[in-house]
Structures are given as structure tokens and as C-alpha cells.
Amino acid sequence: MGFSNFPAATREFLKGIGAHNDKGWFEANRGLYEAGYVQAGKDFISTLGPRLAEVSPQVKFDPRVNGSITRVNRDIRFSKDKRPYKDHLDLWFWHGDSKSWDRPGFWFRITAEKVMLGTGIHMFEKDQLERFRQSVIHPRSGKALVAAVEEVKAAGDYWIGEKTRKLMPKGYEADPSRAEYLLYEGLTAGIDLPAEAAYAPGFADMCLGHFRATWPIGRWLLAEVAE
């Protein structure tokens, strides 16, 4: 029948690992991890992946841990935060021959408190940032960016993210209608939802609708910035 919504095990695991982020609790509750994190993630990916291909035929996904499902273990080697486990589940649908964060994709995160989902690239690589800026200042692609943003905003209460600079980069000038985007060092469109939404029937359909509504940003990035 496919995936409709996340099971109660997901809620229990995320709340538990947030409150007891240690190996003892994790091992004692491995069943919750397998049901609420791994299997739930697999079911979400397996259901949404083929449907997202209707939105973007080039989309790729892999319903496995280290594929579209990120590992629950944190890399603490160079971090002051020594908690061994993530307190959220991240899922990723990408574009390109290999899984990568440097191409636009559909992303999803669920925590104990909320759900975040959308499309785009969170941080441009150096060459991508240059292509993005050139695309912003170019009349054709710049106007297409403004149109994509307007299309997303008209579709619902979506935010446009990754505006990280306070000062304009030197050497770039753009039409006032799009100059603001020179302050961006990534570009995403998304929405935040209460965690309770993930456990209600029809959540998968809701996610598909939000992915479809935010895809104009991803489509623009795929055409103008990604290689």
C-alpha cells in the first residue's frame, strides 16, 4: 500500500535519543531505531522517490542507510559536541550520477518537534557560487530566478533560504529586482511543519505537494548553476 505517514516508533525514537543520547539507551532501544528510523526512512524513500520522478525525471534516490537515508551516527572527531547520535532523521533525493550535496535535490528532516522539507542547494562550492552570481546578474537567467521565486511564494507559505552575506560581493551589479540574491551563498526553498503532521494519514501526499511547489527553485538551479 506504500507509505502514508510515519509510525509511532519514529516519534518514540526521536524523543528518546534526544533525551538519552548515549550508547546504552540506543542499544536498549535498537528496535525503535530499526522501525522508526531505518524502516520508516526506507518506506518514505521508496514511496516518494518514484512519485518525485513525475516532478523531476532526473531525480535519484536509494532507500538505504548511506543512500538517501543519512546515518544516525554523528562524526564527532572534530566537534566539541560529543553526542554520538543525531536527534533527527534526514532524507535526500538528488540529481546526478552520484549522491552529492552540490547539486539541487529534495531534502527532508524530521525532529521530535518539527518537519522541514524543500529543495535546493544549501551551500555553493566556489565555482558554483561564481556561476550563481553570473546567473543573477545576467538578464535572462536573472529574470528566470525572480520568476521561480515568485512562483514558489505564490504556491504557499514557503521561505527562500541561504541569504548569508550582509554586504554585496565586490565587482557584481544586478538589476534592483534581483540584486538581493547576490547576498545568497546557497539557495533553497522550503517549509517548516509541526512534527504532528508526520504522523497523520496522507502525510506522504502532503510532502509530494510541498516538493512540487518548491521545485521551481531546484529546476532553476539545475538549469543555471549545476554542472
N, CA, C and O of each residue as an XYZ file, in Angstrom:
908
protein
N       0.821     -1.216      0.000
C       0.000      0.000      0.000
C       0.855      1.266      0.000
O       0.341      2.357     -0.246
N       2.162      1.130      0.275
C       3.040      2.277      0.280
C       3.000      3.032      1.586
O       2.278      2.659      2.510
N       3.769      4.081      1.657
C       3.940      4.884      2.868
C       2.903      5.999      2.888
O       2.748      6.725      1.905
N       2.196      6.136      3.997
C       1.250      7.238      4.155
C       1.736      8.240      5.188
O       1.649      9.450      4.979
N       2.251      7.729      6.309
C       2.724      8.604      7.385
C       3.732      7.836      8.235
O       3.819      6.610      8.161
N       4.484      8.567      9.037
C       5.476      7.935      9.907
C       4.795      7.204     11.056
O       3.744      7.631     11.534
N       5.397      6.099     11.501
C       4.815      5.330     12.605
C       5.144      5.954     13.954
O       6.014      6.818     14.060
N       4.435      5.502     14.981
C       4.677      5.999     16.336
C       6.107      5.734     16.776
O       6.654      6.475     17.593
N       6.725      4.668     16.233
C       8.102      4.335     16.604
C       9.063      5.461     16.254
O      10.065      5.648     16.944
N       8.783      6.211     15.203
C       9.645      7.338     14.838
C       9.601      8.403     15.924
O      10.643      8.898     16.354
N       8.415      8.752     16.362
C       8.267      9.734     17.430
C       8.980      9.269     18.696
O       9.702     10.038     19.330
N       8.774      8.015     19.054
C       9.386      7.486     20.275
C      10.907      7.501     20.185
O      11.590      7.864     21.142
N      11.430      7.103     19.027
C      12.889      7.063     18.887
C      13.484      8.460     18.937
O      14.468      8.682     19.642
N      12.903      9.412     18.200
C      13.464     10.758     18.152
C      13.391     11.441     19.512
O      14.333     12.126     19.911
N      12.295     11.264     20.219
C      12.206     11.840     21.567
C      13.199     11.156     22.507
O      13.847     11.814     23.322
N      13.313      9.842     22.389
C      14.207      9.107     23.271
C      15.664      9.427     23.053
O      16.407      9.631     24.013
N      16.090      9.475     21.787
C      17.502      9.725     21.509
C      17.856     11.172     21.836
O      19.011     11.480     22.129
N      16.861     12.062     21.786
C      17.108     13.439     22.187
C      17.335     13.572     23.676
O      18.151     14.379     24.122
N      16.608     12.772     24.444
C      16.709     12.851     25.902
C      17.820     11.976     26.461
O      18.361     12.267     27.528
N      18.165     10.905     25.750
C      19.160      9.938     26.250
C      20.138      9.614     25.126
O      20.129      8.512     24.577
N      20.981     10.587     24.791
C      21.870     10.418     23.647
C      23.142      9.702     24.080
O      24.200     10.314     24.232
N      23.016      8.383     24.277
C      24.161      7.583     24.680
C      23.985      6.159     24.152
O      22.881      5.741     23.802
N      25.083      5.436     24.105
C      25.074      4.095     23.527
C      24.184      3.134     24.299
O      23.547      2.267     23.702
N      24.133      3.279     25.617
C      23.320      2.389     26.418
C      21.858      2.456     26.036
O      21.213      1.427     25.833
N      21.327      3.686     25.937
C      19.920      3.828     25.554
C      19.697      3.346     24.128
O      18.710      2.671     23.834
N      20.630      3.701     23.244
C      20.474      3.312     21.843
C      20.406      1.791     21.695
O      19.522      1.278     21.010
N      21.312      1.080     22.318
C      21.335     -0.373     22.195
C      20.097     -1.009     22.827
O      19.571     -2.000     22.320
N      19.642     -0.435     23.928
C      18.447     -0.970     24.587
C      17.188     -0.716     23.769
O      16.176     -1.389     23.961
N      17.246      0.257     22.856
C      16.083      0.621     22.046
C      16.361      0.470     20.552
O      15.815      1.204     19.729
N      17.206     -0.480     20.221
C      17.552     -0.682     18.813
C      16.319     -1.017     17.967
O      16.254     -0.673     16.786
N      15.349     -1.686     18.579
C      14.122     -1.996     17.846
C      13.401     -0.742     17.393
O      12.870     -0.696     16.283
N      13.376      0.285     18.252
C      12.774      1.563     17.860
C      13.555      2.196     16.718
O      12.973      2.748     15.783
N      14.877      2.111     16.804
C      15.719      2.647     15.734
C      15.424      1.953     14.401
O      15.252      2.612     13.376
N      15.367      0.627     14.423
C      15.128     -0.117     13.182
C      13.759      0.193     12.596
O      13.618      0.336     11.382
N      12.739      0.297     13.464
C      11.379      0.527     12.970
C      11.107      1.991     12.648
O      10.499      2.310     11.627
N      11.566      2.880     13.536
C      11.197      4.282     13.402
C      12.147      5.129     12.592
O      11.771      6.197     12.109
N      13.383      4.664     12.434
C      14.400      5.414     11.688
C      14.705      4.727     10.365
O      14.489      5.306      9.300
N      15.206      3.496     10.425
C      15.636      2.806      9.208
C      14.455      2.406      8.340
O      14.379      2.820      7.184
N      13.529      1.606      8.871
C      12.432      1.119      8.045
C      11.498      2.241      7.620
O      11.034      2.269      6.479
N      11.220      3.167      8.532
C      10.365      4.295      8.170
C      11.008      5.125      7.065
O      10.329      5.569      6.139
N      12.331      5.334      7.166
C      13.035      6.066      6.121
C      12.981      5.344      4.785
O      12.767      5.962      3.742
N      13.179      4.031      4.825
C      13.108      3.240      3.595
C      11.732      3.346      2.948
O      11.614      3.521      1.735
N      10.701      3.239      3.767
C       9.342      3.297      3.239
C       9.041      4.667      2.630
O       8.403      4.762      1.582
N       9.506      5.724      3.293
C       9.298      7.079      2.768
C       9.991      7.233      1.415
O       9.383      7.695      0.449
N      11.251      6.848      1.352
C      12.026      6.985      0.121
C      11.417      6.143     -1.004
O      11.283      6.617     -2.132
N      11.056      4.915     -0.702
C      10.529      4.009     -1.727
C       9.198      4.495     -2.283
O       8.885      4.253     -3.449
N       8.414      5.175     -1.457
C       7.128      5.695     -1.907
C       7.273      7.022     -2.632
O       6.696      7.213     -3.702
N       8.045      7.946     -2.053
C       8.156      9.285     -2.640
C       9.068      9.326     -3.853
O       8.830     10.113     -4.770
N      10.109      8.497     -3.882
C      11.062      8.557     -4.990
C      10.413      8.439     -6.362
O      10.607      9.325     -7.195
N       9.649      7.378     -6.633
C       9.026      7.251     -7.943
C       8.042      8.383     -8.243
O       7.881      8.784     -9.395
N       7.400      8.885     -7.218
C       6.435      9.971     -7.438
C       7.155     11.292     -7.728
O       6.657     12.120     -8.490
N       8.324     11.484     -7.119
C       9.094     12.688     -7.407
C       9.629     12.688     -8.834
O       9.903     13.747     -9.400
N       9.776     11.504     -9.410
C      10.222     11.424    -10.803
C       9.204     12.061    -11.745
O       9.541     12.427    -12.871
N       7.973     12.191    -11.291
C       6.968     12.891    -12.086
C       7.205     14.404    -12.040
O       6.826     15.126    -12.962
N       7.834     14.875    -10.961
C       8.153     16.291    -10.818
C       9.457     16.613    -11.539
O       9.542     17.598    -12.273
N      10.480     15.770    -11.325
C      11.782     15.926    -11.965
C      12.266     14.555    -12.421
O      12.733     13.769    -11.598
N      12.168     14.251    -13.708
C      12.537     12.912    -14.192
C      13.974     12.511    -13.897
O      14.298     11.324    -13.933
N      14.849     13.481    -13.603
C      16.252     13.174    -13.352
C      16.550     12.822    -11.903
O      17.696     12.515    -11.572
N      15.558     12.859    -11.040
C      15.809     12.662     -9.615
C      16.301     11.244     -9.343
O      15.876     10.289     -9.992
N      17.212     11.125     -8.363
C      17.782      9.830     -7.976
C      17.523      9.604     -6.489
O      17.444     10.553     -5.708
N      17.395      8.348     -6.115
C      17.193      8.011     -4.708
C      17.638      6.584     -4.465
O      17.724      5.780     -5.394
N      17.922      6.275     -3.209
C      18.402      4.957     -2.815
C      17.894      4.685     -1.407
O      18.418      5.261     -0.454
N      16.884      3.821     -1.242
C      16.265      3.602      0.072
C      17.123      2.750      1.003
O      16.705      1.684      1.454
N      18.326      3.240      1.281
C      19.234      2.559      2.203
C      19.946      3.588      3.058
O      20.065      4.754      2.681
N      20.426      3.135      4.234
C      21.283      3.985      5.043
C      22.575      4.234      4.266
O      23.146      3.311      3.686
N      23.024      5.475      4.258
C      24.152      5.951      3.448
C      23.780      6.138      1.985
O      24.622      6.515      1.170
N      22.510      5.874      1.649
C      21.987      6.226      0.343
C      21.180      7.505      0.521
O      21.739      8.581      0.734
N      19.863      7.375      0.431
C      19.004      8.527      0.701
C      18.785      8.756      2.185
O      18.328      9.825      2.590
N      19.110      7.758      2.998
C      18.933      7.861      4.445
C      20.288      8.138      5.090
O      21.219      7.345      4.946
N      20.402      9.251      5.794
C      21.675      9.562      6.439
C      21.872      8.695      7.682
O      20.899      8.283      8.312
N      23.113      8.423      8.031
C      23.438      7.618      9.201
C      23.021      8.344     10.472
O      23.066      9.572     10.547
N      22.617      7.572     11.461
C      22.246      8.154     12.741
C      23.479      8.549     13.549
O      23.393      9.407     14.427
N      24.612      7.939     13.266
C      25.847      8.240     14.000
C      26.406      9.593     13.584
O      26.461      9.913     12.397
N      26.817     10.380     14.560
C      27.436     11.662     14.293
C      28.947     11.500     14.158
O      29.545     10.642     14.809
N      29.558     12.322     13.316
C      31.014     12.377     13.219
C      31.495     13.375     14.257
O      31.370     14.585     14.072
N      32.044     12.864     15.347
C      32.415     13.726     16.479
C      33.924     13.969     16.560
O      34.410     14.533     17.541
N      34.664     13.546     15.532
C      36.122     13.643     15.597
C      36.601     15.074     15.791
O      37.540     15.312     16.552
N      35.975     16.024     15.118
C      36.442     17.409     15.181
C      35.383     18.337     15.775
O      35.412     19.548     15.558
N      34.453     17.756     16.522
C      33.355     18.528     17.078
C      33.460     18.609     18.597
O      33.844     17.646     19.262
N      33.110     19.781     19.132
C      33.054     19.928     20.585
C      31.843     19.187     21.151
O      31.836     18.790     22.316
N      30.834     19.007     20.324
C      29.628     18.273     20.725
C      29.918     16.783     20.569
O      30.020     16.295     19.444
N      30.048     16.077     21.638
C      30.437     14.666     21.602
C      29.244     13.701     21.698
O      29.436     12.509     21.940
N      28.041     14.195     21.515
C      26.901     13.280     21.480
C      27.067     12.327     20.302
O      27.338     12.778     19.189
N      26.913     11.030     20.517
C      27.222     10.077     19.450
C      26.158      9.945     18.372
O      26.448      9.417     17.298
N      24.928     10.411     18.620
C      23.835     10.152     17.684
C      23.108     11.439     17.306
O      23.016     12.377     18.099
N      22.600     11.461     16.090
C      21.749     12.566     15.657
C      20.385     12.426     16.312
O      19.932     11.315     16.588
N      19.743     13.536     16.556
C      18.400     13.506     17.141
C      17.336     13.801     16.088
O      16.235     14.243     16.416
N      17.670     13.554     14.820
C      16.757     13.802     13.711
C      17.024     12.792     12.608
O      18.062     12.130     12.598
N      16.096     12.678     11.693
C      16.224     11.813     10.524
C      16.260     12.684      9.280
O      15.322     13.440      9.026
N      17.338     12.587      8.497
C      17.483     13.323      7.243
C      17.355     12.370      6.062
O      17.928     11.281      6.063
N      16.599     12.793      5.061
C      16.409     12.025      3.833
C      16.712     12.936      2.648
O      16.464     14.140      2.707
N      17.252     12.359      1.566
C      17.783     13.172      0.456
C      17.507     12.493     -0.882
O      17.787     11.308     -1.065
N      16.956     13.261     -1.807
C      16.763     12.843     -3.195
C      17.610     13.793     -4.036
O      17.447     15.009     -3.929
N      18.502     13.276     -4.861
C      19.481     14.140     -5.520
C      19.379     14.035     -7.044
O      18.572     13.277     -7.583
N      20.214     14.811     -7.712
C      20.334     14.788     -9.167
C      21.808     14.557     -9.518
O      22.700     15.089     -8.856
N      22.048     13.779    -10.539
C      23.420     13.486    -10.933
C      23.725     12.012    -10.824
O      22.937     11.238    -10.281
N      24.886     11.627    -11.350
C      25.264     10.216    -11.400
C      25.615      9.644    -10.041
O      25.497      8.436     -9.837
N      26.043     10.480     -9.107
C      26.392     10.004     -7.772
C      25.770     10.916     -6.736
O      25.533     12.095     -7.000
N      25.504     10.372     -5.555
C      24.886     11.170     -4.492
C      25.809     12.315     -4.117
O      26.996     12.117     -3.856
N      25.255     13.495     -4.095
C      26.068     14.663     -3.806
C      25.186     15.765     -3.254
O      24.003     15.853     -3.581
N      25.780     16.618     -2.399
C      25.073     17.773     -1.864
C      25.307     19.013     -2.726
O      24.734     20.067     -2.449
N      26.143     18.907     -3.773
C      26.459     20.085     -4.566
C      25.601     20.197     -5.823
O      25.919     20.964     -6.731
N      24.520     19.434     -5.871
C      23.533     19.574     -6.933
C      22.165     19.720     -6.275
O      21.956     19.218     -5.171
N      21.234     20.397     -6.937
C      19.923     20.591     -6.299
C      19.206     19.265     -6.087
O      19.309     18.346     -6.900
N      18.487     19.187     -4.992
C      17.737     17.976     -4.693
C      16.585     18.289     -3.763
O      16.394     19.432     -3.347
N      15.824     17.265     -3.447
C      14.739     17.386     -2.481
C      15.246     16.870     -1.137
O      15.793     15.769     -1.073
N      15.077     17.633     -0.077
C      15.562     17.225      1.231
C      14.428     17.220      2.247
O      13.436     17.936      2.111
N      14.608     16.398      3.257
C      13.572     16.202      4.284
C      14.252     15.969      5.625
O      15.221     15.215      5.709
N      13.752     16.608      6.668
C      14.240     16.372      8.024
C      13.059     16.320      8.982
O      12.157     17.156      8.926
N      13.080     15.326      9.861
C      12.095     15.260     10.928
C      12.816     15.188     12.261
O      13.726     14.380     12.446
N      12.400     16.041     13.190
C      12.901     16.036     14.553
C      11.729     15.715     15.476
O      10.616     15.470     15.011
N      11.978     15.716     16.761
C      10.889     15.477     17.703
C       9.884     16.617     17.694
O       8.734     16.431     18.092
N      10.307     17.805     17.243
C       9.456     18.987     17.302
C       8.862     19.398     15.968
O       7.749     19.924     15.927
N       9.588     19.167     14.864
C       9.089     19.684     13.592
C       9.610     18.897     12.396
O      10.499     18.053     12.508
N       9.019     19.209     11.253
C       9.425     18.668      9.957
C       9.877     19.841      9.102
O       9.235     20.891      9.094
N      10.981     19.666      8.379
C      11.463     20.664      7.432
C      11.700     19.978      6.100
O      12.328     18.920      6.051
N      11.209     20.560      5.029
C      11.420     19.948      3.717
C      11.450     21.021      2.646
O      10.935     22.123      2.833
N      12.059     20.681      1.527
C      12.138     21.628      0.435
C      13.086     21.158     -0.643
O      13.313     19.961     -0.821
N      13.635     22.125     -1.360
C      14.517     21.815     -2.477
C      15.624     22.854     -2.568
O      15.494     23.957     -2.038
N      16.718     22.497     -3.242
C      17.776     23.467     -3.492
C      19.160     22.967     -3.149
O      19.385     21.762     -3.028
N      20.097     23.906     -2.990
C      21.479     23.644     -2.597
C      21.770     24.529     -1.389
O      21.633     25.749     -1.473
N      22.168     23.935     -0.272
C      22.371     24.700      0.954
C      23.607     25.592      0.894
O      23.594     26.703      1.424
N      24.672     25.117      0.253
C      25.895     25.919      0.186
C      26.597     25.649     -1.138
O      26.888     24.501     -1.476
N      26.862     26.706     -1.875
C      27.527     26.557     -3.167
C      29.023     26.308     -2.986
O      29.663     26.892     -2.112
N      29.561     25.435     -3.823
C      31.011     25.335     -3.948
C      31.513     26.614     -4.617
O      30.722     27.382     -5.165
N      32.829     26.841     -4.572
C      33.385     28.099     -5.070
C      33.015     28.360     -6.521
O      32.610     29.472     -6.861
N      33.146     27.349     -7.392
C      32.820     27.561     -8.803
C      31.319     27.722     -9.006
O      30.882     28.445     -9.901
N      30.539     27.052     -8.180
C      29.086     27.199     -8.265
C      28.658     28.601     -7.861
O      27.772     29.191     -8.478
N      29.292     29.127     -6.823
C      28.946     30.464     -6.359
C      29.185     31.485     -7.460
O      28.389     32.407     -7.637
N      30.274     31.327     -8.199
C      30.543     32.238     -9.313
C      29.484     32.087    -10.402
O      29.001     33.087    -10.934
N      29.118     30.850    -10.741
C      28.081     30.636    -11.757
C      26.747     31.208    -11.287
O      26.001     31.791    -12.074
N      26.451     31.039     -9.995
C      25.208     31.572     -9.453
C      25.171     33.093     -9.582
O      24.169     33.657    -10.021
N      26.256     33.750     -9.201
C      26.284     35.206     -9.268
C      26.178     35.709    -10.704
O      25.489     36.692    -10.978
N      26.860     35.030    -11.611
C      26.755     35.418    -13.018
C      25.336     35.213    -13.537
O      24.856     35.979    -14.372
N      24.669     34.179    -13.039
C      23.288     33.919    -13.444
C      22.340     34.962    -12.868
O      21.342     35.313    -13.498
N      22.648     35.456    -11.681
C      21.823     36.502    -11.076
C      21.906     37.790    -11.879
O      20.889     38.444    -12.110
N      23.113     38.162    -12.308
C      23.272     39.445    -12.996
C      22.900     39.374    -14.471
O      22.642     40.408    -15.087
N      22.865     38.176    -15.052
C      22.510     38.047    -16.468
C      21.015     38.313    -16.645
O      20.212     37.773    -15.884
N      20.620     39.123    -17.621
C      19.201     39.472    -17.775
C      18.275     38.268    -17.923
O      17.229     38.212    -17.277
N      18.647     37.309    -18.762
C      17.746     36.174    -18.990
C      17.613     35.299    -17.761
O      16.505     35.082    -17.270
N      18.735     34.790    -17.257
C      18.686     33.873    -16.119
C      18.284     34.597    -14.838
O      17.652     34.002    -13.965
N      18.642     35.865    -14.717
C      18.244     36.634    -13.543
C      16.738     36.804    -13.465
O      16.138     36.651    -12.401
N      16.134     37.123    -14.601
C      14.674     37.248    -14.632
C      14.008     35.897    -14.366
O      12.953     35.828    -13.735
N      14.635     34.827    -14.852
C      14.087     33.487    -14.614
C      14.139     33.133    -13.132
O      13.244     32.455    -12.629
N      15.182     33.586    -12.425
C      15.276     33.350    -10.988
C      14.150     34.067    -10.259
O      13.478     33.475     -9.414
N      13.944     35.330    -10.579
C      12.871     36.096     -9.940
C      11.524     35.428    -10.187
O      10.687     35.351     -9.288
N      11.322     34.949    -11.402
C      10.062     34.281    -11.735
C       9.898     32.989    -10.943
O       8.796     32.667    -10.499
N      11.002     32.241    -10.761
C      10.940     30.989     -9.997
C      10.599     31.268     -8.537
O       9.783     30.563     -7.944
N      11.214     32.285     -7.961
C      10.932     32.646     -6.566
C       9.476     33.073     -6.417
O       8.803     32.673     -5.468
N       8.998     33.873     -7.342
C       7.610     34.334     -7.278
C       6.641     33.167     -7.409
O       5.598     33.150     -6.756
N       6.980     32.192     -8.250
C       6.123     31.019     -8.409
C       6.037     30.224     -7.117
O       4.961     29.764     -6.735
N       7.179     30.063     -6.439
C       7.192     29.333     -5.162
C       6.379     30.082     -4.116
O       5.548     29.481     -3.435
N       6.604     31.374     -3.982
C       5.898     32.148     -2.960
C       4.397     32.190     -3.211
O       3.607     32.224     -2.268
N       4.006     32.186     -4.476
C       2.584     32.205     -4.804
C       1.903     30.887     -4.470
O       0.684     30.831     -4.308
N       2.706     29.813     -4.368
C       2.136     28.481     -4.136
C       1.822     28.212     -2.672
O       1.072     27.284     -2.367
N       2.384     29.007     -1.755
C       2.132     28.760     -0.340
C       3.084     29.543      0.544
O       3.806     30.425      0.077
N       3.076     29.210      1.822
C       3.881     29.933      2.812
C       5.291     29.349      2.871
O       5.687     28.774      3.884
N       6.037     29.496      1.793
C       7.379     28.930      1.688
C       8.430     30.004      1.924
O       8.250     31.161      1.543
N       9.533     29.607      2.559
C      10.634     30.536      2.736
C      11.715     30.279      1.684
O      11.842     29.176      1.154
N      12.482     31.317      1.401
C      13.623     31.233      0.492
C      14.868     31.424      1.345
O      15.022     32.457      1.996
N      15.761     30.429      1.348
C      16.856     30.431      2.299
C      18.241     30.573      1.728
O      18.442     30.545      0.514
N      19.199     30.728      2.629
C      20.652     30.786      2.437
C      21.159     32.175      2.096
O      22.167     32.319      1.404
N      20.463     33.203      2.579
C      20.950     34.581      2.474
C      21.915     34.802      3.635
O      21.493     35.114      4.749
N      23.195     34.642      3.375
C      24.196     34.616      4.445
C      25.069     35.864      4.517
O      25.657     36.138      5.563
N      25.165     36.623      3.434
C      26.025     37.809      3.416
C      25.263     39.046      3.883
O      24.051     39.150      3.698
N      25.990     39.980      4.488
C      25.420     41.266      4.853
C      25.824     42.358      3.865
O      25.121     43.357      3.713
N      26.963     42.161      3.193
C      27.451     43.136      2.224
C      27.493     42.510      0.843
O      27.767     41.319      0.696
N      27.221     43.315     -0.158
C      27.278     42.841     -1.531
C      28.712     42.451     -1.901
O      29.654     43.147     -1.520
N      28.891     41.353     -2.638
C      30.243     40.998     -3.084
C      30.765     42.050     -4.060
O      30.010     42.587     -4.871
N      32.037     42.333     -3.972
C      32.622     43.362     -4.829
C      32.660     42.900     -6.285
O      32.913     41.732     -6.581
N      32.404     43.841     -7.174
C      32.527     43.561     -8.589
C      31.270     43.044     -9.249
O      31.299     42.680    -10.425
N      30.153     43.001     -8.516
C      28.904     42.488     -9.089
C      27.822     43.543     -8.966
O      27.659     44.169     -7.918
N      27.091     43.731    -10.042
C      25.944     44.625    -10.035
C      24.797     43.935    -10.746
O      24.983     43.294    -11.780
N      23.612     44.074    -10.182
C      22.444     43.435    -10.785
C      21.273     44.401    -10.738
O      21.270     45.365     -9.973
N      20.295     44.129    -11.559
C      19.064     44.895    -11.538
C      18.490     44.883    -10.115
O      18.554     43.856     -9.439
N      17.932     46.008     -9.654
C      17.406     46.066     -8.282
C      16.399     44.971     -7.951
O      16.251     44.597     -6.787
N      15.704     44.455     -8.964
C      14.700     43.422     -8.713
C      15.303     42.102     -8.266
O      14.603     41.239     -7.737
N      16.604     41.946     -8.479
C      17.241     40.680     -8.111
C      18.598     40.853     -7.438
O      19.269     39.861     -7.155
N      19.012     42.074     -7.180
C      20.327     42.313     -6.553
C      20.439     41.620     -5.202
O      21.528     41.201     -4.812
N      19.325     41.492     -4.484
C      19.342     40.853     -3.167
C      19.952     39.456     -3.211
O      20.568     39.022     -2.238
N      19.790     38.748     -4.324
C      20.264     37.362     -4.410
C      21.783     37.261     -4.460
O      22.338     36.173     -4.305
N      22.459     38.389     -4.677
C      23.915     38.389     -4.588
C      24.384     38.219     -3.136
O      25.568     37.990     -2.891
N      23.468     38.330     -2.187
C      23.785     38.099     -0.776
C      23.642     36.631     -0.397
O      23.941     36.252      0.736
N      23.190     35.806     -1.328
C      22.982     34.384     -1.057
C      24.231     33.591     -1.436
O      24.863     33.861     -2.458
N      24.580     32.611     -0.603
C      25.700     31.709     -0.893
C      25.230     30.260     -1.003
O      26.030     29.325     -0.969
N      23.962     30.105     -1.132
C      23.249     28.866     -1.403
C      21.848     29.307     -1.772
O      21.540     30.496     -1.696
N      20.998     28.388     -2.166
C      19.630     28.778     -2.493
C      18.708     27.599     -2.245
O      18.848     26.544     -2.863
N      17.761     27.789     -1.332
C      16.787     26.753     -1.018
C      15.407     27.371     -0.893
O      15.265     28.572     -0.662
N      14.403     26.540     -1.049
C      13.021     26.932     -0.789
C      12.397     25.817      0.029
O      12.552     24.642     -0.303
N      11.693     26.172      1.092
C      11.153     25.118      1.925
C      10.060     25.590      2.847
O       9.608     26.733      2.786
N       9.644     24.667      3.714
C       8.580     24.946      4.663
C       8.838     24.154      5.936
O       9.392     23.056      5.889
N       8.436     24.713      7.072
C       8.504     24.038      8.363
C       7.091     23.656      8.785
O       6.155     24.445      8.652
N       6.950     22.441      9.293
C       5.658     21.932      9.728
C       5.780     21.382     11.141
O       6.872     20.981     11.546
N       4.699     21.352     11.898
C       4.765     20.715     13.218
C       5.001     19.216     13.066
O       4.533     18.608     12.103
N       5.721     18.622     14.006
C       6.032     17.197     13.923
C       4.775     16.339     13.828
O       4.794     15.281     13.199
N       3.684     16.786     14.447
C       2.455     16.001     14.452
C       1.964     15.697     13.038
O       1.302     14.684     12.814
N       2.285     16.567     12.089
C       1.834     16.345     10.712
C       2.383     15.051     10.142
O       1.736     14.412      9.312
N       3.581     14.658     10.583
C       4.235     13.471     10.025
C       3.534     12.176     10.398
O       3.742     11.146      9.756
N       2.701     12.224     11.439
C       2.068     11.000     11.933
C       0.596     10.915     11.538
O      -0.122     10.019     11.984
N       0.156     11.839     10.710
C      -1.233     11.852     10.254
C      -1.338     11.193      8.883
O      -0.444     11.354      8.052
N      -2.424     10.448      8.634
C      -2.612      9.830      7.322
C      -2.537     10.870      6.207
O      -3.013     11.995      6.359
N      -1.941     10.483      5.099
C      -1.829     11.382      3.964
C      -0.594     12.269      3.985
O      -0.455     13.158      3.145
N       0.311     12.035      4.948
C       1.497     12.880      5.036
C       2.363     12.777      3.785
O       2.926     13.779      3.343
N       2.477     11.601      3.216
C       3.287     11.434      2.004
C       2.759     12.305      0.867
O       3.537     12.918      0.137
N       1.442     12.356      0.720
C       0.849     13.202     -0.314
C       1.142     14.669     -0.034
O       1.407     15.446     -0.951
N       1.092     15.044      1.247
C       1.405     16.421      1.626
C       2.838     16.771      1.240
O       3.096     17.838      0.683
N       3.769     15.865      1.539
C       5.178     16.105      1.200
C       5.362     16.263     -0.300
O       6.074     17.158     -0.756
N       4.722     15.398     -1.058
C       4.837     15.491     -2.511
C       4.362     16.855     -3.001
O       4.976     17.452     -3.884
N       3.265     17.344     -2.422
C       2.762     18.659     -2.807
C       3.752     19.763     -2.499
O       3.940     20.670     -3.310
N       4.392     19.698     -1.332
C       5.372     20.723     -0.971
C       6.629     20.622     -1.846
O       7.187     21.643     -2.249
N       7.066     19.413     -2.136
C       8.221     19.256     -3.016
C       7.916     19.822     -4.400
O       8.750     20.495     -5.007
N       6.721     19.544     -4.884
C       6.330     20.045     -6.209
C       6.287     21.580     -6.210
O       6.725     22.221     -7.166
N       5.757     22.152     -5.133
C       5.601     23.607     -5.063
C       6.935     24.336     -4.968
O       7.064     25.460     -5.454
N       7.932     23.703     -4.343
C       9.234     24.358     -4.184
C      10.211     24.031     -5.311
O      11.290     24.620     -5.382
N       9.846     23.102     -6.188
C      10.768     22.660     -7.225
C      11.174     23.747     -8.229
O      12.268     23.636     -8.783
N      10.375     24.791     -8.507
C      10.865     25.825     -9.431
C      12.253     26.349     -9.075
O      13.031     26.679     -9.970
N      12.580     26.432     -7.775
C      13.919     26.850     -7.362
C      14.943     25.793     -7.759
O      15.992     26.126     -8.311
N      14.652     24.527     -7.485
C      15.564     23.450     -7.862
C      15.736     23.355     -9.366
O      16.838     23.120     -9.860
N      14.658     23.537    -10.081
C      14.718     23.473    -11.551
C      15.604     24.584    -12.107
O      16.380     24.360    -13.035
N      15.485     25.786    -11.534
C      16.337     26.894    -11.973
C      17.799     26.591    -11.679
O      18.659     26.819    -12.529
N      18.090     26.084    -10.494
C      19.467     25.734    -10.137
C      20.019     24.652    -11.055
O      21.175     24.711    -11.472
N      19.202     23.685    -11.360
C      19.653     22.596    -12.230
C      20.009     23.123    -13.616
O      20.951     22.643    -14.246
N      19.260     24.099    -14.083
C      19.494     24.650    -15.420
C      20.632     25.660    -15.465
O      21.357     25.729    -16.458
N      20.799     26.449    -14.398
C      21.705     27.594    -14.468
C      22.990     27.452    -13.639
O      23.980     28.118    -13.939
N      22.996     26.608    -12.614
C      24.138     26.559    -11.702
C      24.835     25.209    -11.667
O      26.064     25.142    -11.669
N      24.055     24.132    -11.634
C      24.644     22.793    -11.561
C      25.319     22.447    -12.868
O      24.942     22.942    -13.930
N      26.339     21.576    -12.779
C      27.013     21.102    -13.988
C      26.818     19.599    -14.125
O      27.308     18.997    -15.080
